[in-house]
């Protein structure tokens, strides 16, 4: 089971964001533990301009066999 606890997107240059142009996404996970994980992401334009920053914390629960549980819906 995977659930997002909290997520935010901060647009630094909203007028520069073009959905029909290539963007670079850089992600890192500086911490994880106790069934939770934290991810930071930066999104850049083709010229290197930082367009947006994202943060997300999530929960991952595994069954006793070490495999993810199937969805109940």
C-alpha positions as CSV (number, residue, x, y, z in Angstrom):
1,X,0.0,0.0,0.0
2,X,1.3,3.4,-0.9
3,X,-0.3,6.7,0.3
4,X,0.7,10.3,-0.1
5,X,0.7,12.1,3.3
6,X,1.6,15.5,2.0
7,X,2.6,17.1,-1.2
8,X,3.3,20.6,-2.5
9,X,4.4,22.3,-5.7
10,X,5.9,25.7,-5.7
11,X,6.0,27.5,-9.1
12,X,8.9,29.9,-9.3
13,X,8.4,31.0,-12.9
14,X,4.7,30.1,-13.7
15,X,4.6,32.2,-16.9
16,X,7.7,30.3,-18.3
17,X,6.1,26.8,-17.9
18,X,5.2,25.4,-21.3
19,X,3.5,22.0,-21.4
20,X,4.5,21.5,-25.0
21,X,8.3,22.0,-24.4
22,X,10.8,19.7,-22.9
23,X,11.6,20.0,-19.1
24,X,14.1,18.3,-16.9
25,X,13.0,16.7,-13.7
26,X,15.6,16.1,-11.0
27,X,14.4,14.0,-8.0
28,X,16.1,12.9,-4.8
29,X,15.0,11.1,-1.6
30,X,17.1,12.6,1.3
31,X,15.3,10.4,4.0
32,X,13.2,7.3,4.4
33,X,12.4,5.2,7.4
34,X,9.6,3.7,9.6
35,X,7.5,3.0,6.5
36,X,7.7,6.6,5.2
37,X,9.7,8.4,2.5
38,X,10.4,12.0,1.6
39,X,11.1,13.2,-1.9
40,X,12.3,16.5,-3.3
41,X,12.0,17.4,-7.0
42,X,13.2,20.3,-9.1
43,X,11.8,21.1,-12.6
44,X,13.9,23.0,-15.0
45,X,13.3,24.6,-18.4
46,X,15.5,23.8,-21.4
47,X,17.7,26.9,-20.7
48,X,18.3,25.8,-17.1
49,X,15.8,28.1,-15.4
50,X,14.3,26.6,-12.2
51,X,10.5,26.5,-12.9
52,X,9.1,24.7,-9.9
53,X,10.1,22.8,-6.8
54,X,8.1,19.8,-5.4
55,X,8.0,18.0,-2.0
56,X,6.2,14.9,-1.1
57,X,6.0,12.6,1.9
58,X,4.4,9.1,1.6
59,X,3.7,5.9,3.5
60,X,4.6,2.4,2.2
61,X,3.2,-0.6,4.0
62,X,4.3,-4.2,3.2
63,X,2.7,-7.4,4.2
64,X,4.6,-9.9,6.3
65,X,6.2,-11.6,3.3
66,X,7.8,-8.3,2.2
67,X,5.5,-7.8,-0.8
68,X,3.0,-4.9,-1.3
69,X,-0.6,-5.6,-0.4
70,X,-3.1,-5.5,-3.2
71,X,-5.6,-2.7,-3.4
72,X,-9.0,-3.3,-1.6
73,X,-11.0,-1.2,-4.2
